[in-house]
Amino acid sequence: MSHTTSISTAPAICYHCGQPLPGDAAWTVLIEHVEHTMCCPGCAAVAQTIVDLGQETYYRERTAYAASADGAQQLPPELQLYDNADPRFALDEDSRESTFTVEGIRCAACVWLIEQRLMRLPGVESAQLNVATEKLYVRWRSDACKPGDILGALHTIGYTAYPYDAGRHANQQRRAAKSLGRQLFVAGLSMMQVMMYVAPAYLAEDGTLDDSMASLMRWASLLLTLPAICYSALPFWRGAWASLRAKALGMDVPVALGIAAAFGASVIATISGKGDTWYDSVTMFIFLLLCSRYLELRARQKAGAALERLQHALPASAALLENYPASRAATIVRAAALAVDNVIVIKPGEAVAADSIIIEGRTSLDLSLLSGESAPQAKNVGDSIPGGAINAGSVILARVTRRAQDSTLSDLIKLIHRAGGEKPRISQWADRVAAWFVAGLLLFALATFGFWFMLDGDATRAWPIAIAVLVVSCPCALSLATPTALAAATARLLRQGVLITGPQTLETLHRATHIVLDKTGTLTWGRPVLQKTLALGSMRPDFCLQIAAALEAGSAHPLARAIINAADEGWRQNWHATTLIETPGSGLEGVVHNRRYRLGSLQFVAGISGLPPEREVADGVTPVYLGVEGQWLACFHLHDGLRPDAQDTVDYFRQRGKTMVLVSGDDDMLARRVGDQLGIDTTVGGYLPADKLNFVQQLQRRGCVVAMIGDGINDAAVMGAADVSFAMGGGAALAQAHADAVLFNGRLSAVADSARTAERTMQIIRQNLCWATLYNVVAIPAAAFGLLNPWLSGVGMALSSAVVVLNALRLRRGP
């Protein structure tokens, strides 16, 4: 039996919490096709979140009003259950993390304010807001904090937030751009009209403009300025009020004070008929500052667009062949419902729903979204195809190898979320400087007013000079200098197939002193082929190869795939390995037909086979040995060629004074041959994962800044320990998860491209910081000495922010 509500829905009370409605209540939420009035923006935001999550039945079935959003700051029980049950929030037993979208981000000061407010919440472990995508990443302890507490805390400082939803987030960004565009249009219209009325006063000679006409023009200017003050300047009023409520000094505080002071003094002068008015300065200041903010908003959205495209790349549905091969009738199913070994049909122009292998047909794939390569790649039966790729050829049938949520693209999206989770040190420094800058500026403006007031004995000159000081300063330029440049650089690298996931990646890569490289899969293709099978015992070479393939059946290592690909398919029916034990960096041990075998390095196999045979291995060949208890069976000669861009990459870093190091788990002699061929300064081979980690840590203890480039699972630990790390896109997912950047275009030269971009990015950041500092050092004293009037100060501030943003956007283009 369904519950029936006993709650009155009288219009005099809030539909959400039941509190009396204020006289000016204007917050409404559409619930089950009916508009309901709320008492405050907090209740409205919570109610809207409930609706967006599909929990509207809460209002039909509840037996009591929810806690007030201004009071308990909690969500209803139904939504709390959703929060706790949703697997997206689970991180471990005690911690949760999630992504939220925040509306109303105006400038970098908003980022600082939101992060500071959330970090004061009990249980919140980290809070990072990505200014480029307007996404908030929060991690909290489940025993001390709930998502409702996070949403409520943001509401108290004037920001609306909700759990991230791609569709709603895109709509919110479009609404924000349209709203800012309308405010910009109104401000520009007001400015032009006011200029028409103040021009006669500027052009008229003394005594030629009678008092009644001058008074009429002042009143007309006042009326025309009101739309700019009441509508166009809303972002500044809201931002300043939010900062003051949070007891912080954001960037909007001096802006709002400057506008209020200039407009207030103008109104007093208009009413009294005495003194100067600055309506033209006020409207021009609002218009120009909105121009710079609109430019900044568009820059942020463009920087985040490349990341957002990846999020929407996986299709929502797929055509499943349920009875293949008996029937080719296709059923449309959700992509998330696909299971391993399902057969799907992919038509031209469609995106691949999950990682698969082609079982019928041949085509070409557009991998530009995944790898940055614009040319389609030919694919045939047996080839692997990643989820998110676009079928640019003919119809194909494919067998699913990984679920949609575990696909290559899904892994990249997880890394993207990590990419926005933290901010680099240089950005944090700029934010701290900007926050102190605002406090110092307000004190300096007050001191300037006091000085001129004492000097003149009245406020005739002191007031406009103090306004000019407030208006001319540009703390926004300091905070915009770094994030705008980093966002533009990250977007450019993503288009080239390099995903930056670490906050310090570009900054640290620029400072790196040592470049440490793995060999197999990094300097080489990582796709070795079997050149020869050399029998060392009585067993035939083809039998040895089938045993080796059985041992390697579940391995993703490049050497293992070479052995499997070379073996006859008969091993799948005749040979099965059990009780497998893998020793990273050494090899595999397992039981085949009741006999224990080892496959791997010479030393590893010697552990059960006895003294190693005296056999010479040709240059450039990787030997893999097979042995059984007391007997050597075979040596497989595998060859893996160098990548064509390996030499150019090594040369690039050497020319810039970097020390090149090759650390490999392969045979020391083989590693040295590769190192000598490429001209690498230091080469060591035969290193296990622990040895690699110790080697890098020793370099760091000597004060070196280490950049690591690798691809294998055995590189994961050393990648996590390096100061900055790059993972090859075709490498192991575990290595990518520990890397600060992923080269999913598969090109080693992309590391050099990243280094060039890092160098250029740091140059532009330094230019921006120098410009912002120089501008403020020159402009603020000039305004304090009365050399700049308010309207000219407004022009300077707006241009200062615009210069910083436009300079950073140069990174989106080539050098």
C-alpha positions in Angstrom: 0.0 0.0 0.0 1.5 3.3 -1.0 2.1 6.1 1.5 0.1 9.3 1.3 1.5 12.6 2.3 -0.2 14.4 5.2 1.8 17.6 4.5 0.1 20.8 3.5 1.4 22.4 0.3 0.1 25.9 1.1 2.0 28.5 -0.9 3.0 30.4 2.3 5.6 27.7 3.3 8.6 26.2 1.6 7.7 23.0 -0.3 10.9 21.4 0.8 11.5 22.2 4.4 8.2 23.7 5.5 9.7 27.0 6.7 7.7 30.2 6.1 8.4 31.8 2.8 10.0 35.3 2.8 8.1 38.0 1.1 10.5 38.1 -1.9 10.8 34.3 -2.4 11.6 33.7 -6.0 13.1 30.2 -5.9 11.1 27.6 -7.6 11.7 24.0 -8.7 9.6 22.0 -11.2 8.6 18.8 -9.4 6.4 16.3 -11.2 5.4 19.0 -13.7 4.3 21.5 -11.0 6.3 24.6 -10.0 6.9 24.7 -6.2 8.2 27.6 -4.3 11.3 27.3 -2.0 12.3 29.6 0.9 16.0 29.9 0.0 18.5 28.9 -2.8 19.8 26.1 -0.5 16.4 24.3 -0.4 16.0 25.0 -4.1 19.4 23.4 -4.9 18.7 20.3 -2.8 15.2 19.9 -4.3 16.6 20.3 -7.8 19.3 17.7 -7.1 16.6 15.2 -5.9 14.7 15.8 -9.1 17.8 15.4 -11.3 18.6 12.1 -9.6 15.1 10.7 -10.3 14.0 10.7 -6.7 10.9 12.9 -7.1 8.7 10.2 -5.4 10.4 11.4 -2.2 8.0 14.3 -2.1 4.9 12.1 -2.6 5.9 9.5 0.0 7.5 11.6 2.7 5.7 11.9 6.1 7.6 14.9 7.3 9.4 17.9 5.9 13.1 17.8 5.1 15.5 19.6 7.3 16.1 23.2 6.3 18.9 23.7 3.9 20.1 26.6 6.0 19.9 24.5 9.1 21.0 20.9 9.1 22.5 21.1 5.7 21.5 17.5 5.1 19.8 15.8 2.2 16.6 13.7 2.6 17.1 10.0 3.7 16.3 8.7 0.2 19.1 10.8 -1.3 21.5 9.8 1.5 20.8 6.2 0.6 21.6 7.0 -3.0 24.9 8.6 -1.9 26.0 5.6 0.1 24.9 3.0 -2.4 26.2 4.5 -5.6 29.5 2.7 -6.5 30.9 5.8 -8.0 31.4 7.2 -4.5 33.3 4.1 -3.2 37.1 4.5 -2.8 37.9 2.1 0.0 36.2 1.0 3.2 36.5 4.3 5.0 36.8 6.9 2.2 34.6 8.1 -0.6 35.3 10.4 -3.6 33.1 11.9 -6.2 32.9 14.5 -8.9 30.5 17.5 -8.6 29.6 20.3 -11.0 29.6 23.8 -9.5 27.7 26.6 -11.0 28.7 30.2 -10.9 32.5 30.0 -11.2 33.5 33.5 -12.0 37.3 33.6 -11.6 40.2 31.9 -10.0 39.2 33.4 -6.6 36.1 31.2 -6.7 38.3 28.2 -6.9 40.3 29.3 -3.8 37.1 30.2 -1.9 35.3 26.9 -2.6 38.4 24.7 -1.8 39.0 26.6 1.4 35.4 26.3 2.5 35.2 22.6 1.9 38.6 21.8 3.5 37.1 23.2 6.8 34.3 20.6 6.7 34.9 17.7 9.1 35.9 14.5 7.2 36.9 16.2 4.0 40.4 14.9 3.0 40.8 16.8 -0.3 38.9 19.2 -2.5 40.1 20.3 -5.8 38.2 22.4 -8.4 39.3 22.3 -12.0 38.8 25.8 -13.3 39.0 24.6 -16.9 36.1 22.1 -16.7 34.3 23.6 -13.6 34.4 20.1 -12.0 34.9 19.7 -8.3 36.7 16.6 -7.1 36.2 15.8 -3.4 37.4 13.0 -1.2 35.9 12.5 2.3 35.7 10.0 5.2 32.3 8.3 5.1 32.0 8.3 8.9 32.4 12.0 9.3 30.9 13.5 6.1 28.1 13.0 3.6 27.6 14.4 0.1 24.8 16.5 1.5 27.2 18.2 3.8 29.4 19.1 0.8 26.4 20.5 -1.2 25.2 22.4 1.8 28.5 24.0 2.5 28.7 25.3 -1.1 25.2 26.6 -0.9 26.0 28.7 2.2 28.7 30.6 0.2 26.4 31.2 -2.8 27.3 28.3 -5.2 24.9 25.7 -6.6 26.4 22.2 -6.9 25.2 18.8 -7.9 26.6 15.3 -8.6 28.3 15.4 -12.0 26.1 14.6 -15.0 27.6 15.1 -18.5 24.4 16.4 -20.1 23.5 18.8 -17.4 27.1 20.0 -17.1 27.2 20.9 -20.8 23.8 22.7 -20.5 25.0 24.6 -17.5 28.1 25.8 -19.3 26.0 26.9 -22.3 23.7 28.8 -20.0 26.6 30.5 -18.2 28.0 31.6 -21.6 24.7 32.9 -22.7 24.0 34.7 -19.5 27.4 36.4 -19.5 26.9 37.3 -23.2 23.6 39.0 -22.3 25.2 40.9 -19.4 28.0 42.0 -21.7 25.5 43.2 -24.3 23.6 45.3 -21.8 26.8 46.8 -20.3 28.0 47.7 -23.8 24.6 49.3 -24.7 24.6 51.3 -21.5 28.2 52.4 -22.0 27.5 53.7 -25.5 24.3 55.5 -24.5 26.0 57.1 -21.4 28.9 58.2 -23.6 26.5 60.1 -25.8 25.2 62.1 -22.8 28.6 62.8 -21.2 30.3 63.8 -24.5 28.8 67.4 -24.5 30.1 68.0 -21.0 33.6 67.0 -22.1 33.5 69.0 -25.4 31.8 72.1 -24.1 33.9 75.1 -23.2 33.4 76.7 -19.8 30.0 78.4 -19.6 28.6 77.1 -22.9 26.5 74.3 -21.2 23.9 75.8 -19.0 23.2 74.1 -15.6 19.7 72.8 -16.5 21.0 71.0 -19.5 24.0 69.6 -17.6 21.6 68.4 -14.8 19.3 66.7 -17.4 22.3 64.9 -18.9 23.4 63.7 -15.5 20.0 62.3 -14.7 19.8 60.6 -18.1 23.2 59.1 -17.5 22.1 57.8 -14.1 19.1 56.1 -15.6 21.1 54.5 -18.4 23.7 53.3 -15.9 21.2 51.5 -13.8 20.8 48.4 -16.1 24.6 47.9 -16.0 24.7 48.3 -12.2 21.6 46.1 -11.5 22.1 43.4 -14.2 25.5 43.4 -15.9 27.4 43.8 -12.6 25.6 41.0 -10.9 28.6 38.6 -11.2 30.7 41.1 -9.2 28.1 41.7 -6.5 27.5 38.0 -6.0 31.2 37.2 -6.0 32.0 39.9 -3.5 29.0 38.9 -1.2 30.0 35.3 -1.3 33.6 36.2 -0.4 32.5 38.3 2.5 30.1 35.7 3.8 32.9 33.2 3.8 35.2 35.8 5.6 37.6 35.8 2.7 38.8 38.5 0.3 38.2 37.4 -3.2 39.0 39.1 -6.5 35.5 40.5 -6.8 35.7 42.5 -3.5 37.9 45.4 -4.9 35.9 45.4 -8.1 32.6 45.6 -6.3 33.9 48.3 -4.0 35.2 50.3 -6.9 31.9 50.1 -8.8 29.9 50.9 -5.7 32.1 53.9 -4.7 32.1 55.4 -8.2 28.4 54.9 -8.7 27.4 56.1 -5.2 29.5 59.3 -5.5 28.0 60.0 -8.9 24.4 59.6 -7.5 25.2 62.0 -4.7 26.7 64.5 -7.1 23.6 64.1 -9.4 21.1 64.7 -6.5 23.1 67.6 -5.0 24.1 69.1 -8.3 27.7 69.5 -7.0 30.8 67.5 -7.8 31.9 65.2 -10.6 30.1 62.1 -11.9 31.7 59.0 -13.3 28.8 57.1 -15.0 30.9 56.7 -18.2 33.7 55.3 -16.1 31.4 52.9 -14.3 29.7 51.5 -17.5 33.0 51.3 -19.3 34.7 49.5 -16.4 31.8 46.9 -16.2 31.8 46.4 -20.0 35.6 45.9 -20.3 35.8 43.6 -17.3 33.0 41.5 -18.6 34.8 41.3 -21.9 37.8 39.9 -20.2 35.7 37.5 -18.2 33.8 36.3 -21.3 37.2 35.7 -23.0 38.4 33.8 -20.0 35.1 31.7 -19.9 35.5 30.8 -23.6 39.1 29.9 -23.0 38.2 27.6 -20.1 35.5 25.9 -22.1 37.8 25.4 -25.1 40.5 24.0 -22.9 38.0 21.5 -21.4 36.3 20.7 -24.7 39.0 18.1 -25.7 38.6 16.3 -22.4 34.8 16.4 -22.6 34.8 14.9 -26.1 36.4 11.8 -24.7 33.7 11.5 -22.1 31.0 11.4 -24.8 32.9 9.2 -27.2 31.7 5.8 -26.0 28.3 5.1 -27.5 25.3 4.4 -25.2 24.2 1.4 -27.2 25.5 -1.4 -29.3 24.1 -3.9 -31.9 24.4 -7.4 -30.3 24.3 -10.6 -32.3 22.8 -12.8 -29.5 22.7 -16.1 -31.5 25.8 -15.7 -33.7 26.8 -17.7 -35.8 23.4 -19.4 -36.0 21.6 -16.1 -36.6 22.7 -12.6 -37.6 19.7 -10.8 -36.2 20.9 -7.8 -34.2 19.4 -6.5 -31.0 20.1 -3.0 -29.7 21.3 -3.2 -26.1 23.0 -0.8 -23.7 26.7 -0.7 -24.1 27.2 -1.2 -20.4 25.3 -4.5 -20.7 27.9 -6.0 -23.0 29.8 -9.0 -21.7 33.1 -10.6 -22.7 32.8 -12.8 -25.8 29.6 -11.1 -27.0 29.6 -10.5 -30.7 28.6 -7.1 -32.0 28.1 -5.5 -35.4 29.8 -2.2 -36.1 28.5 -0.2 -39.0 30.4 2.6 -40.9 30.3 5.8 -38.9 29.6 4.1 -35.6 31.8 4.1 -32.5 33.1 0.9 -31.2 31.2 0.2 -27.9 33.9 -1.8 -26.2 37.4 -3.2 -26.7 37.0 -6.0 -29.2 38.7 -8.3 -31.8 37.5 -8.3 -35.4 36.1 -11.8 -36.3 34.7 -10.9 -39.7 35.3 -8.2 -42.3 38.0 -5.6 -42.8 37.8 -1.9 -42.3 39.7 1.2 -41.3 39.4 2.9 -37.9 39.5 6.6 -37.0 41.6 6.6 -33.8 42.1 10.4 -33.7 40.2 10.8 -30.5 42.3 8.1 -28.8 45.7 8.6 -30.3 45.7 12.0 -31.9 46.6 10.4 -35.3 44.4 11.8 -38.1 45.0 9.1 -40.7 42.6 6.0 -40.5 44.3 2.7 -39.7 43.6 -0.5 -41.6 42.2 -3.4 -39.5 41.6 -7.0 -40.5 40.4 -10.2 -38.9 42.2 -10.9 -35.7 43.2 -7.3 -35.0 42.2 -5.6 -31.7 40.1 -2.5 -31.8 39.7 -0.1 -28.9 36.4 1.2 -27.5 35.7 4.7 -28.7 37.3 4.3 -32.2 35.2 5.2 -35.1 34.5 2.7 -37.9 35.6 4.7 -41.1 35.3 1.7 -43.5 32.8 -1.1 -43.9 30.6 -3.3 -41.7 32.5 -5.6 -39.4 31.7 -8.1 -36.7 33.8 -8.1 -33.5 34.0 -10.2 -30.3 34.1 -8.2 -27.1 37.3 -8.7 -25.1 36.6 -6.1 -22.3 33.4 -4.7 -20.9 32.5 -1.1 -21.9 33.3 0.1 -18.4 36.7 -1.5 -18.5 37.6 -0.4 -22.1 40.6 1.6 -23.2 38.6 4.8 -23.4 37.0 4.2 -20.0 40.5 3.8 -18.5 41.5 7.1 -20.2 38.5 8.8 -18.8 39.4 7.7 -15.3 42.9 9.2 -15.9 41.2 12.4 -17.1 39.3 12.7 -13.8 42.7 12.3 -12.1 44.1 15.0 -14.4 41.8 17.7 -12.9 42.2 16.5 -9.3 45.2 18.7 -8.2 46.9 22.0 -9.1 50.6 22.5 -9.7 52.7 24.3 -7.1 53.1 27.4 -9.3 49.4 27.8 -9.5 48.9 27.4 -5.8 51.6 30.1 -5.2 49.8 32.5 -7.5 46.5 31.9 -5.7 48.1 32.6 -2.3 49.8 35.8 -3.6 46.5 37.0 -5.2 44.6 36.5 -1.9 47.1 38.5 0.0 47.2 41.0 -2.8 43.5 41.9 -2.4 43.9 42.5 1.4 47.0 44.8 0.8 45.1 46.6 -2.0 42.2 47.5 0.2 44.5 48.8 2.9 46.5 50.8 0.3 43.3 52.3 -1.2 42.1 53.4 2.3 45.5 54.9 3.0 45.5 56.7 -0.3 42.1 58.2 0.4 43.3 59.3 3.9 46.4 60.9 2.4 44.6 63.0 -0.2 41.8 63.9 2.2 44.3 65.3 4.7 46.2 67.1 2.0 43.1 68.8 0.4 40.8 69.0 3.4 37.9 67.5 1.5 37.1 64.4 -0.6 36.9 66.2 -4.0 40.2 64.7 -5.2 40.6 61.9 -2.6 37.5 60.0 -3.6 38.2 59.5 -7.4 41.8 58.7 -6.7 40.8 55.9 -4.2 38.4 54.6 -6.7 41.1 54.6 -9.4 43.4 52.6 -7.1 40.6 50.0 -6.5 39.7 49.8 -10.2 43.2 49.8 -11.7 44.5 46.8 -9.7 44.3 43.4 -11.4 44.7 40.5 -9.0 42.8 38.4 -11.5 45.8 38.5 -13.9 48.0 36.9 -11.2 45.6 34.0 -10.7 44.8 33.6 -14.4 48.5 33.6 -15.4 49.1 29.9 -14.6 45.8 28.0 -14.9 44.9 29.5 -18.3 48.3 28.6 -19.7 48.3 25.1 -18.3 44.8 24.5 -19.5 45.7 25.6 -23.1 48.9 23.5 -23.1 47.1 20.4 -21.8 44.4 20.8 -24.5 47.0 21.1 -27.2 48.9 18.0 -26.0 45.7 16.0 -25.8 45.0 16.8 -29.5 48.5 15.4 -30.2 47.7 12.2 -28.3 49.4 13.0 -24.9 47.1 12.9 -21.9 48.5 14.9 -18.9 47.2 13.4 -15.7 49.6 14.8 -13.0 49.4 18.4 -11.7 53.1 19.0 -11.8 53.9 17.2 -15.1 54.9 20.1 -17.4 56.5 22.0 -14.6 58.6 19.1 -13.4 59.5 17.8 -17.0 60.9 21.3 -17.7 63.2 21.0 -14.6 64.2 17.3 -15.1 67.9 16.6 -15.1 67.8 12.9 -15.9 65.6 11.1 -18.5 65.4 7.4 -17.5 64.0 5.0 -20.2 62.9 1.4 -20.3 63.9 -0.6 -23.3 61.3 -3.1 -24.4 58.1 -1.4 -25.5 59.6 2.1 -25.0 62.8 2.4 -27.1 61.8 -0.6 -29.0 58.4 -1.4 -30.5 57.6 -3.9 -27.8 56.3 -6.2 -30.4 59.2 -8.7 -30.8 59.0 -11.6 -33.2 60.5 -15.1 -32.9 63.5 -15.4 -35.1 64.7 -18.9 -34.2 64.0 -21.7 -31.8 67.3 -23.4 -30.7 66.8 -26.9 -29.2 69.1 -27.5 -26.2 67.9 -31.0 -25.3 66.1 -34.0 -26.8 62.7 -32.4 -27.3 61.7 -31.2 -30.8 61.7 -27.3 -31.2 58.0 -27.2 -32.1 57.1 -29.1 -28.9 59.2 -26.7 -26.9 57.5 -23.8 -28.5 54.0 -25.2 -27.7 55.0 -25.7 -24.0 56.3 -22.2 -23.9 53.0 -20.9 -25.4 51.0 -22.8 -22.8 53.1 -21.2 -20.0 52.6 -17.7 -21.5 48.9 -18.2 -22.3 47.7 -15.6 -19.7 50.5 -13.1 -20.0 50.3 -9.7 -21.7 54.0 -9.2 -21.9 55.3 -8.5 -25.4 57.8 -11.4 -25.3 55.0 -13.7 -24.3 52.8 -12.5 -27.2 55.6 -13.2 -29.6 56.0 -16.8 -28.5 52.2 -17.3 -28.5 51.9 -15.9 -32.0 54.7 -18.1 -33.3 53.3 -21.3 -31.9 51.0 -23.6 -33.8 47.3 -23.4 -32.6 47.5 -27.0 -31.6 49.0 -26.1 -28.2 45.6 -24.9 -27.1 44.2 -28.5 -27.2 47.4 -30.4 -26.2 49.1 -28.3 -23.6 47.7 -26.7 -20.5 49.8 -25.1 -17.7 48.7 -25.1 -14.1 50.0 -23.7 -10.8 51.7 -20.8 -12.6 54.0 -18.6 -10.6 55.3 -15.4 -12.2 58.5 -13.7 -11.0 58.4 -10.1 -12.4 61.5 -9.4 -14.4 62.6 -13.0 -14.4 60.0 -15.4 -15.9 57.3 -18.0 -15.3 57.2 -21.3 -13.6 54.3 -23.8 -14.1 53.3 -27.4 -14.5 52.5 -29.0 -17.9 51.6 -32.7 -18.1 52.8 -33.2 -14.5 56.3 -31.8 -15.2 57.5 -28.5 -13.8 58.9 -26.0 -16.3 60.6 -22.6 -16.2 60.6 -20.0 -18.9 62.5 -16.8 -18.8 66.0 -15.5 -18.2 69.2 -17.6 -18.1 69.7 -17.2 -14.4 66.0 -17.9 -13.6 65.8 -21.2 -15.6 69.2 -22.3 -14.2 67.5 -22.5 -10.9 65.9 -25.8 -11.8 67.8 -26.9 -15.0 71.4 -26.7 -13.6 74.4 -25.2 -15.2 73.6 -23.0 -18.3 74.6 -24.1 -21.8 77.5 -22.3 -23.5 75.7 -20.7 -26.4 76.4 -17.3 -28.0 73.5 -15.0 -28.8 73.5 -12.8 -31.8 73.5 -9.0 -31.5 70.1 -7.4 -31.0 68.4 -10.7 -30.0 66.7 -11.3 -26.7 67.1 -14.9 -25.5 64.3 -16.6 -23.6 65.2 -20.0 -22.1 62.9 -23.0 -21.4 64.0 -25.7 -18.9 62.6 -28.6 -16.9 63.9 -30.1 -13.7 67.6 -31.1 -14.4 67.4 -30.4 -18.1 67.7 -27.5 -20.6 65.1 -27.7 -23.4 65.3 -24.7 -25.7 66.4 -21.1 -26.3 64.0 -18.8 -28.2 65.7 -15.9 -30.1 63.4 -12.9 -30.1 64.1 -9.7 -31.9 62.5 -6.3 -31.2 63.5 -3.4 -33.5 64.1 0.2 -32.3 61.3 2.7 -32.8 62.1 5.0 -35.7 61.8 8.1 -33.4 64.0 6.7 -30.6 67.2 8.3 -31.9 65.6 11.8 -32.4 64.1 11.7 -29.0 67.4 10.8 -27.3 69.2 13.5 -29.3 66.6 16.1 -28.4 67.1 15.7 -24.7 70.9 15.3 -24.9 71.1 18.6 -26.8 69.3 20.3 -23.9 71.8 19.0 -21.4 69.7 16.2 -20.0 71.5 13.0 -18.8 70.1 10.0 -20.6 69.8 6.7 -18.7 68.6 3.3 -20.0 67.5 0.9 -17.2 66.2 -2.5 -18.5 65.2 -5.8 -17.1 66.7 -7.5 -20.2 70.2 -9.0 -20.4 72.9 -6.4 -19.6 74.8 -7.0 -22.8 71.7 -6.6 -25.0 70.7 -3.4 -23.1 74.2 -2.0 -23.6 74.1 -2.6 -27.3 70.9 -0.6 -27.6 72.3 2.1 -25.4 75.5 2.4 -27.4 73.6 2.5 -30.6 71.5 5.4 -29.4 74.3 7.3 -27.7 72.7 7.0 -24.2 75.0 8.2 -21.4 74.4 5.4 -18.9 73.0 1.9 -19.6 72.3 -0.9 -17.1 70.6 -4.2 -17.8 69.3 -7.2 -15.8 67.5 -5.0 -13.3 64.5 -6.3 -11.5 61.7 -3.9 -10.5 63.2 -3.4 -7.1 66.6 -2.6 -8.6 65.0 0.0 -11.0 63.2 1.6 -8.0 66.4 1.7 -6.0 68.4 3.2 -8.9 65.9 6.1 -9.4 65.8 6.8 -5.6 69.6 6.9 -5.5 69.6 9.5 -8.3 67.0 11.5 -6.4 69.0 11.4 -3.2 71.8 13.0 -5.2 69.5 15.9 -6.0 68.6 14.8 -9.5 65.1 15.5 -10.9 64.1 12.2 -12.7 61.7 11.8 -15.6 60.8 8.1 -16.2 59.5 6.7 -19.5 58.2 3.1 -19.5 55.4 0.8 -20.5 55.4 -2.5 -18.6 53.8 -3.7 -15.3 57.3 -4.0 -13.9 57.7 -0.2 -14.4 54.7 0.8 -12.3 56.7 1.1 -9.0 59.5 3.2 -10.5 57.0 5.4 -12.3 55.3 6.2 -9.1 58.6 7.0 -7.5 60.0 9.2 -10.3 59.5 13.0 -10.2 57.6 12.8 -13.4 56.7 9.8 -15.5 55.3 8.9 -19.0 53.6 5.7 -19.9 53.4 4.4 -23.5 49.8 4.1 -24.5 50.0 0.5 -25.6 51.5 -0.5 -22.3 50.0 -2.0 -19.2 47.1 -0.3 -17.5 48.9 -0.5 -14.2 51.9 1.5 -15.5 49.5 4.1 -16.9 47.7 4.4 -13.6 51.0 5.3 -11.9 52.2 7.7 -14.7 51.8 11.5 -14.8 51.2 11.4 -18.6 50.0 8.7 -21.1 51.3 8.7 -24.6 48.3 7.0 -26.2 49.5 8.0 -29.7 52.2 5.4 -29.2 55.0 7.7 -30.3 58.1 8.0 -28.2 58.8 11.4 -29.9 55.6 12.7 -28.0 57.8 13.0 -24.9 60.0 15.4 -26.8 56.9 17.2 -28.0 55.7 17.4 -24.4 59.1 18.8 -23.3 58.9 21.5 -26.0 55.4 22.4 -24.9 56.5 22.4 -21.2 59.3 24.8 -22.0 57.0 27.1 -23.9 54.4 26.9 -21.2 56.8 27.9 -18.5 58.0 30.8 -20.6 54.4 32.0 -21.1 53.6 31.6 -17.4 56.7 33.6 -16.5 55.7 36.2 -19.1 52.1 36.4 -17.6 53.4 36.6 -14.0 55.9 39.3 -14.9 53.3 41.2 -16.9 50.7 41.0 -14.0 53.4 42.1 -11.5 54.8 44.9 -13.6 51.3 46.2 -14.5 50.3 46.4 -10.8 53.6 47.8 -9.7 53.3 50.7 -12.3 49.5 51.2 -12.4 48.7 51.2 -8.7 51.2 54.0 -7.8 50.2 55.9 -10.9 46.6 55.8 -9.7 47.6 56.7 -6.1 49.4 59.8 -7.4 46.3 60.9 -9.3 47.7 60.3 -12.8 44.9 57.9 -13.8 41.2 58.7 -13.6 38.6 55.9 -12.9 37.7 55.2 -16.5 41.3 54.9 -17.6 41.9 52.6 -14.6 39.1 50.4 -15.7 40.5 50.2 -19.2 43.9 49.2 -17.7 42.5 46.5 -15.5 40.4 44.9 -18.3 43.3 44.9 -20.7 45.6 43.4 -18.2 43.4 40.3 -17.7 42.8 40.1 -21.5 46.6 40.2 -22.2 47.2 37.3 -19.8 44.4 35.2 -21.3 45.3 35.9 -24.9 49.0 35.2 -24.3 48.2 31.9 -22.7 45.9 30.9 -25.6 48.9 31.1 -27.9 49.8 27.6 -26.5 46.8 26.1 -28.3 48.6 26.8 -31.6 51.9 25.5 -32.7 55.3 27.1 -31.8 
